[in-house]
Amino acid sequence: MLVDQVWGGGQYGWSCIPAKGASGGVLMVWSKDSLEVEDVRVEAFSITCRCKSKADGFNWMITGLYGPNDDGTHEYFN
């Protein structure tokens, strides 16, 4: 699996939006040793994770985004 090759080892979680041909795709990977991912939201062009640090309990969010270069999809970003 690609995630195993990229991450290398240890406990991890992941979510993705598959690429379409040679375009697009988002991969979000996190360490389960240091983060508790409480929610993952996958949209057409983004993945958002609500996270909690296991070290200090700090809550935060991160978003991975792919902005397509197709004029027909620009309406999603207005």
Helices and strands as residue ranges (DSSP letters): H 2-7, E 12-17, E 26-31, E 35-42, E 46-53, E 59-65, G 71-77
